[in-house]
Amino acid sequence: MTYTLSQRFTVKEFVARYGDDPRYELIDGELRDMEPTGPHESVAGKLAGRLFMEILRLNLGWTIPKSCLIQPPAAEATALRPDVIVLDEAKLAAEPLWQREPILTGGSAIELVVEVVSRNWQDDYARKVEEYALLGIAEYWIVDFRALGGVEFIGKPKQPTFTVCQLVGDGYRRQHFRLGEPIASKLLPELVLRLDDVMA
C-alpha cells in the first residue's frame, strides 16, 4: 500500500477526483493506493464469479456491482472500496446516493463484503473489520492468498488463509480456513468453496 503526499481529502474531494479510479480508497482523509496486482485481481474475479453463480442458483435478488464505494456514516473522511461486494437490490432504494453514483452510506443493503489481502493488510484485518461491523454487515471475508497478514491474524507458521468473519452482536467472530478446507458461510450455507478454488 502506498500513501500519497501529506495532502488530506474530504470524501467529497476524493469522490470528485478519484471516485471512478479503482486503485484508490480513502481512510481518515489519507489517500490509499491499493496497488492491485494481476494475481490479486484474478482472485477477486474468481470469488465474484463463484458468488454470482450461487446467487443465480438460489434465485436471490442480489447483485455484485463492478465498482462501489462505502462511505461509513461514523467516519467523516473515509470511503472504502471493497474487492467484492454483494448487495440486496431491493434495499438499494433506501440508499440516498445510489441512483446517481455507486456510493453506499449505510449497511442495510450489504449482504457480504470481501477483501483480497494485498500490501495494505493492516487495513483489511483491523480498520475495515471495525467499519464493516459498525455498518452491521453480516459477513466479511478476508482472503489472504499470499499469507501477508500478521501472525496474530493468520497464525504461525504463516500460510494462505481464508477468514470468514460473522457478525455476532456488534463485533465479528472469525473462523480461519486453510488450503484444502471448505469454508463455512452462514449467509450462503450451501456454497461449495475452498481457498484452492480461487488461488491465483
C-alpha positions as CSV (number, residue, x, y, z in Angstrom):
1,M,0.0,0.0,0.0
2,T,1.3,3.5,-0.8
3,Y,0.3,6.6,1.0
4,T,0.3,9.7,-1.2
5,L,1.6,13.1,-0.2
6,S,0.5,14.6,3.1
7,Q,-2.5,16.2,1.5
8,R,-5.7,15.2,3.2
9,F,-9.1,14.8,1.4
10,T,-12.7,15.0,2.4
11,V,-15.0,12.3,1.0
12,K,-16.4,14.9,-1.5
13,E,-13.0,15.8,-2.8
14,F,-12.0,12.2,-3.0
15,V,-15.1,11.2,-5.0
16,A,-14.7,14.1,-7.3
17,R,-11.1,13.3,-8.1
18,Y,-10.7,9.5,-7.6
19,G,-14.3,8.2,-7.4
20,D,-14.0,6.3,-10.7
21,D,-10.5,5.1,-10.2
22,P,-10.5,1.6,-8.7
23,R,-6.9,2.0,-7.5
24,Y,-7.7,4.3,-4.6
25,E,-9.7,4.4,-1.4
26,L,-9.8,7.0,1.4
27,I,-9.1,6.2,5.1
28,D,-9.2,9.1,7.6
29,G,-8.6,11.6,4.9
30,E,-5.5,9.8,3.6
31,L,-5.4,8.6,0.0
32,R,-4.6,4.9,-0.2
33,D,-3.2,3.5,-3.4
34,M,-4.3,-0.1,-3.2
35,E,-1.8,-1.2,-5.9
36,P,-3.8,-4.2,-7.2
37,T,-1.7,-6.8,-8.9
38,G,-2.8,-9.3,-11.6
39,P,-3.0,-12.2,-9.1
40,H,-5.0,-10.0,-6.7
41,E,-7.5,-9.1,-9.4
42,S,-7.7,-12.8,-10.5
43,V,-8.6,-14.0,-7.0
44,A,-11.2,-11.2,-6.7
45,G,-12.7,-12.1,-10.1
46,K,-12.9,-15.8,-9.3
47,L,-14.6,-15.1,-6.0
48,A,-17.1,-12.7,-7.6
49,G,-17.8,-15.4,-10.2
50,R,-18.4,-18.1,-7.6
51,L,-20.6,-15.9,-5.6
52,F,-22.6,-14.8,-8.6
53,M,-23.2,-18.4,-9.7
54,E,-24.6,-19.2,-6.2
55,I,-26.8,-16.1,-6.2
56,L,-28.2,-17.2,-9.6
57,R,-28.6,-20.8,-8.4
58,L,-30.6,-19.7,-5.4
59,N,-32.5,-17.1,-7.3
60,L,-31.7,-14.4,-4.8
61,G,-32.4,-10.7,-5.5
62,W,-28.7,-9.8,-5.0
63,T,-26.2,-8.2,-7.3
64,I,-22.4,-7.8,-7.4
65,P,-21.5,-4.3,-8.8
66,K,-18.3,-3.9,-10.7
67,S,-17.4,-0.9,-8.6
68,C,-18.7,0.6,-5.4
69,L,-17.6,2.9,-2.6
70,I,-18.8,2.6,1.1
71,Q,-18.9,5.8,3.0
72,P,-19.3,4.8,6.6
73,P,-21.5,7.5,8.4
74,A,-19.4,7.5,11.5
75,A,-16.2,8.2,9.6
76,E,-16.2,11.6,8.0
77,A,-13.2,11.2,5.7
78,T,-13.4,7.6,4.8
79,A,-14.5,5.9,1.5
80,L,-13.8,2.2,1.3
81,R,-13.6,0.3,-2.0
82,P,-14.1,-3.5,-1.3
83,D,-12.7,-6.0,-3.8
84,V,-16.1,-7.8,-3.9
85,I,-19.4,-6.7,-2.5
86,V,-22.8,-8.4,-2.6
87,L,-25.9,-6.1,-2.4
88,D,-29.6,-6.8,-1.9
89,E,-31.1,-5.0,-4.8
90,A,-34.5,-4.4,-3.1
91,K,-32.8,-2.5,-0.3
92,L,-30.8,-0.2,-2.6
93,A,-33.8,2.1,-2.9
94,A,-33.1,3.3,0.7
95,E,-29.5,4.4,-0.3
96,P,-29.7,8.2,-1.0
97,L,-26.7,8.4,-3.4
98,W,-27.1,5.1,-5.3
99,Q,-29.3,6.3,-8.1
100,R,-26.7,9.0,-9.0
101,E,-23.4,7.2,-8.2
102,P,-22.3,3.9,-6.8
103,I,-21.8,5.0,-3.2
104,L,-23.4,3.4,-0.1
105,T,-23.8,5.4,3.1
106,G,-25.3,2.6,5.2
107,G,-25.0,-1.1,5.6
108,S,-28.6,-2.3,5.2
109,A,-28.2,-3.3,1.5
110,I,-24.8,-5.0,2.0
111,E,-25.0,-8.8,2.4
112,L,-21.3,-9.6,2.1
113,V,-18.0,-7.8,1.7
114,V,-14.8,-9.5,0.5
115,E,-11.3,-8.1,0.8
116,V,-8.4,-9.8,-1.0
117,V,-5.3,-9.0,1.0
118,S,-2.5,-7.1,-0.6
119,R,0.2,-4.9,0.9
120,N,-2.5,-2.9,2.8
121,W,-3.2,-6.0,5.0
122,Q,-3.4,-3.9,8.2
123,D,-6.4,-2.1,6.9
124,D,-8.2,-5.4,5.9
125,Y,-7.6,-7.1,9.3
126,A,-8.1,-4.1,11.6
127,R,-9.7,-0.9,10.3
128,K,-12.1,-2.5,7.9
129,V,-13.2,-5.1,10.5
130,E,-14.3,-2.2,12.7
131,E,-16.0,-0.2,9.9
132,Y,-17.9,-3.2,8.5
133,A,-19.1,-4.3,11.9
134,L,-20.3,-0.8,12.7
135,L,-22.3,-0.9,9.5
136,G,-23.9,-4.2,10.6
137,I,-22.6,-6.2,7.6
138,A,-23.4,-9.9,8.4
139,E,-20.4,-11.4,6.8
140,Y,-16.9,-10.1,5.9
141,W,-14.4,-12.4,4.1
142,I,-10.7,-11.8,4.2
143,V,-8.8,-13.7,1.5
144,D,-5.1,-13.8,2.3
145,F,-3.9,-16.0,-0.5
146,R,-0.2,-14.9,-0.2
147,A,-0.2,-15.1,3.7
148,L,0.7,-11.4,4.0
149,G,-1.2,-10.7,7.3
150,G,0.5,-10.7,10.7
151,V,0.8,-13.9,12.7
152,E,-1.8,-12.6,15.2
153,F,-4.4,-12.6,12.4
154,I,-3.4,-15.8,10.4
155,G,-1.4,-17.8,12.8
156,K,2.1,-19.3,12.8
157,P,3.5,-20.6,10.6
158,K,2.1,-18.1,8.2
159,Q,0.1,-19.7,5.4
160,P,-2.6,-18.8,2.9
161,T,-5.8,-18.2,4.9
162,F,-9.4,-17.5,4.2
163,T,-11.0,-15.8,7.1
164,V,-14.8,-15.7,7.5
165,C,-16.0,-13.0,9.9
166,Q,-19.6,-13.4,11.1
167,L,-21.3,-10.6,12.9
168,V,-22.2,-11.5,16.5
169,G,-23.6,-8.6,18.4
170,D,-21.5,-5.6,17.5
171,G,-18.3,-7.5,16.6
172,Y,-17.1,-10.3,14.3
173,R,-16.4,-13.9,15.3
174,R,-13.6,-15.1,13.0
175,Q,-13.0,-18.6,11.6
176,H,-9.9,-19.5,9.6
177,F,-9.8,-21.9,6.7
178,R,-6.5,-23.1,5.1
179,L,-5.8,-24.7,1.7
180,G,-7.9,-27.8,1.2
181,E,-10.6,-26.9,3.8
182,P,-14.1,-26.0,2.7
183,I,-15.2,-22.6,4.0
184,A,-18.4,-22.3,6.1
185,S,-20.7,-19.4,5.5
186,K,-24.0,-18.7,7.4
187,L,-25.0,-16.4,4.6
188,L,-24.6,-19.0,1.9
189,P,-24.6,-22.3,3.7
190,E,-24.7,-24.4,0.5
191,L,-21.8,-22.7,-1.2
192,V,-19.0,-25.1,-2.0
193,L,-15.8,-23.1,-1.9
194,R,-12.2,-23.6,-0.8
195,L,-9.3,-21.2,-0.9
196,D,-7.8,-23.5,-3.5
197,D,-10.6,-22.7,-5.9
198,V,-9.7,-19.1,-6.1
199,M,-6.0,-19.1,-5.8
200,A,-4.2,-17.1,-8.5
